[in-house]
């Protein structure tokens, strides 16, 4: 086909320019929001999974998990019960921490204990206070026996609550050098028996003596401490404690003195009743 001729005065054909604008993200304001949304959904799923797990586990399992992730708890408990660095002195499991806790919870340096969980050092202290009050009430029934309350010492140990019935210069659990319990001691044991009867746990009875020497051939402190522990067990049974509740009956002579710097001190003569946890 022949080309169309154009005169000198004819205008050139117009030039059409097409402008194409490319929008990042396909016109949906970018893709960063998708990453943020995915992170949010993942976090919410993890949160609700945690809530479900907390609802599905028992309090015993929760405490087991807390103990597993708190390896210092056992070591701390080993220094309890009278230790200067344990529960009765310095920092302890019951010392309040500085972490934010839900109202009604007890925060400690070792772990935070939910308010509906049983056990732990604070419960041990509460149990001692409750038991001391019961013993005092029993002894208050006889005005002559109220003075015996000073012979009762209670302490929370890693094995349970230990109740010490301690002699002094004015009081003896047993007649001198024998396993015969005095009348006041029998009344004291009756009050203790009525108290531990309502508490859970097995009982261990341990006899202690002072370090005074026997006359040659008259006897020995090992036999005396064991016999006094057995006499105390029998008194507990007479006052309503079932025989099956006793775990051990022990006599340790003068090997575990209460007053170590004076082995002959009468306070070393005592009966210890351990209420196992």
C-alpha positions in Angstrom: 0.0 0.0 0.0 1.4 3.4 -0.9 2.2 5.7 1.9 -0.1 8.6 2.4 1.6 11.8 1.3 1.7 14.7 3.7 2.0 18.3 2.8 4.3 20.8 4.3 1.5 22.5 6.2 0.0 19.3 7.7 0.5 18.8 11.6 2.4 15.7 12.8 0.3 13.0 14.5 -0.1 13.4 18.3 2.1 11.4 20.7 0.2 9.5 23.3 2.2 8.7 26.6 0.7 6.0 28.9 1.7 6.4 32.6 1.6 3.2 34.7 1.7 3.5 38.5 2.9 0.4 40.5 1.5 0.2 44.1 3.5 -1.9 46.5 1.7 -4.8 48.2 -0.9 -5.1 45.4 -2.9 -2.1 46.6 -3.5 -3.5 50.1 -1.3 -1.1 52.1 1.7 -3.4 52.3 2.2 -6.9 53.9 3.8 -6.0 57.3 0.4 -6.1 59.0 0.0 -9.8 58.2 3.2 -10.6 60.1 2.0 -8.6 63.1 -1.4 -10.2 63.0 0.1 -13.7 62.8 2.3 -12.9 65.9 -0.8 -11.7 67.7 -2.9 -14.8 66.9 0.1 -17.0 67.9 0.4 -15.2 71.3 -3.3 -15.5 72.0 -3.3 -19.2 71.2 -0.3 -19.7 73.6 -2.1 -17.7 76.2 -5.4 -19.7 76.0 -3.4 -22.9 75.9 -1.7 -21.9 79.2 -5.1 -21.1 80.7 -6.4 -24.5 79.7 -3.3 -26.3 81.1 -3.7 -24.4 84.5 -7.3 -25.4 84.7 -6.6 -29.1 83.8 -3.8 -29.6 86.4 -4.3 -30.3 90.1 -2.8 -28.1 92.9 -0.4 -31.0 93.7 0.9 -31.0 90.1 1.3 -27.2 90.2 3.3 -27.4 93.4 5.4 -30.1 91.8 6.2 -28.0 88.8 7.0 -25.0 91.0 9.4 -27.2 93.1 11.0 -28.5 89.9 11.8 -25.0 88.7 12.9 -23.9 92.1 16.0 -26.1 92.9 17.0 -23.9 95.9 13.8 -24.8 97.8 15.1 -28.1 99.2 18.4 -26.5 100.2 16.5 -23.7 102.0 14.3 -26.2 103.9 17.3 -28.0 105.1 18.4 -25.0 107.0 15.0 -24.6 108.7 13.7 -25.3 112.2 15.9 -23.3 114.5 18.8 -22.5 112.1 20.0 -18.9 112.2 19.9 -19.0 108.4 16.6 -20.9 108.1 13.0 -20.4 108.6 13.4 -19.0 112.1 16.1 -16.4 111.3 17.2 -14.2 108.5 15.6 -14.5 105.1 13.1 -17.3 104.8 10.5 -18.9 102.5 7.8 -16.8 104.2 9.5 -13.4 103.6 7.4 -11.3 101.3 8.9 -10.6 97.9 8.7 -7.4 95.8 6.9 -9.0 92.9 3.3 -8.0 92.0 0.9 -10.7 93.2 -2.8 -11.0 92.8 -4.8 -9.8 95.8 -5.1 -12.6 98.3 -2.0 -14.4 97.3 1.2 -14.9 99.3 4.4 -13.9 97.5 7.7 -15.3 98.8 11.2 -15.1 97.5 11.2 -18.7 96.5 7.8 -19.1 94.9 4.4 -17.5 94.8 1.7 -19.7 96.4 -1.8 -19.5 95.2 -4.3 -18.7 97.9 -6.2 -22.0 97.5 -3.0 -24.2 97.9 -2.4 -26.1 101.1 1.0 -26.8 102.7 4.1 -24.8 102.9 5.9 -22.9 105.7 3.1 -20.6 106.6 0.7 -23.5 107.1 3.3 -25.1 109.4 3.4 -21.9 111.5 -0.4 -21.8 111.5 -0.6 -25.4 112.6 1.8 -24.8 115.5 -0.2 -21.8 116.7 -3.4 -23.9 116.4 -1.9 -26.8 118.3 -0.4 -24.6 121.1 -3.8 -23.0 121.6 -5.5 -26.5 121.9 -2.9 -27.6 124.4 -3.3 -24.4 126.4 -7.1 -24.9 126.5 -6.7 -28.5 127.7 -4.3 -27.4 130.5 -6.5 -24.5 131.4 -9.2 -26.9 132.5 -7.1 -27.5 135.6 -5.5 -24.3 137.1 -2.7 -26.3 138.7 -1.6 -27.6 135.3 -1.5 -24.2 133.5 2.1 -23.8 134.6 3.0 -26.9 132.5 2.5 -25.0 129.3 6.1 -23.6 129.6 7.4 -27.2 129.3 5.9 -27.5 125.8 8.1 -26.4 122.9 6.9 -26.7 119.3 9.0 -26.2 116.1 8.4 -26.7 112.4 11.0 -29.0 110.9 11.6 -30.5 107.4 10.0 -33.7 108.7 7.0 -32.2 110.4 6.1 -30.5 113.6 8.2 -31.5 116.6 6.7 -31.2 120.1 9.3 -31.2 122.9 8.2 -31.9 126.5 11.1 -30.5 128.4 12.2 -31.1 132.0 13.7 -28.3 134.1 14.7 -27.7 137.7 11.0 -27.6 138.8 9.5 -30.3 136.6 10.3 -33.9 135.6 8.5 -36.1 133.2 9.7 -39.2 135.0 10.7 -40.2 138.5 14.5 -40.0 138.9 16.3 -42.8 137.0 13.1 -44.6 136.1 10.5 -45.0 133.3 7.7 -44.2 135.8 5.8 -41.1 134.5 4.8 -38.5 137.0 1.2 -37.4 137.5 1.8 -34.0 136.0 3.5 -35.5 133.0 0.6 -37.8 132.4 -1.8 -34.9 132.4 0.5 -33.1 130.0 0.6 -36.1 127.6 -3.2 -36.3 127.8 -3.4 -32.7 126.6 -0.9 -33.4 123.8 -2.8 -36.6 122.8 -6.1 -34.7 122.5 -4.3 -32.2 120.3 -2.6 -34.5 117.8 -5.6 -36.8 117.6 -7.2 -34.3 115.2 -4.0 -33.8 113.2 -3.0 -35.9 110.2 0.4 -37.6 110.2 2.3 -40.5 111.8 4.0 -40.1 115.2 7.6 -40.7 116.2 8.5 -40.6 119.9 12.1 -40.0 120.9 13.5 -40.1 124.4 16.4 -37.9 125.6 18.4 -37.9 128.8 21.1 -35.7 130.3 24.7 -36.8 130.6 24.8 -37.6 134.3 26.6 -40.8 134.9 25.0 -43.8 136.5 26.4 -45.7 139.4 28.4 -48.7 138.2 26.0 -51.5 137.1 22.8 -49.4 137.9 21.8 -48.9 134.3 22.6 -46.7 131.2 21.1 -43.8 129.4 20.4 -45.7 126.3 18.0 -48.1 128.0 16.5 -45.2 130.0 15.8 -43.0 127.0 14.3 -45.9 125.1 12.1 -47.0 128.0 10.8 -43.5 128.6 9.9 -43.2 124.9 8.0 -46.5 125.1 6.3 -45.3 128.4 5.2 -42.2 126.6 3.8 -44.2 123.7 1.8 -46.3 126.1 0.4 -43.1 127.7 -0.6 -41.8 124.3 -2.5 -45.0 123.6 -4.2 -44.8 127.0 -5.4 -41.3 126.1 -6.9 -42.3 122.8 -4.2 -42.4 120.1 -4.5 -45.5 117.9 -1.4 -47.8 118.1 -1.2 -47.8 114.3 -0.3 -44.1 114.2 3.2 -44.6 115.6 6.0 -44.8 113.1 9.1 -45.2 115.4 10.0 -45.3 119.1 13.5 -44.2 119.7 16.0 -43.6 122.5 19.1 -41.5 121.8 20.4 -41.2 125.4 22.4 -37.9 125.8 23.7 -37.8 122.2 21.3 -34.9 121.1 21.4 -32.4 123.9 19.2 -29.4 123.9 21.7 -27.4 125.9 25.0 -28.5 124.2 27.3 -26.4 126.4 26.0 -28.1 129.6 25.3 -31.8 129.0 24.1 -32.2 132.6 21.4 -29.5 132.3 18.0 -30.9 133.2 16.5 -29.4 130.0 18.4 -32.1 128.1 15.9 -34.6 129.6 12.9 -34.4 127.3 10.5 -36.4 125.2 10.2 -35.4 121.5 7.0 -36.2 119.6 7.3 -35.7 115.8 4.1 -35.3 113.9 5.1 -36.3 110.4 4.0 -34.1 107.5 
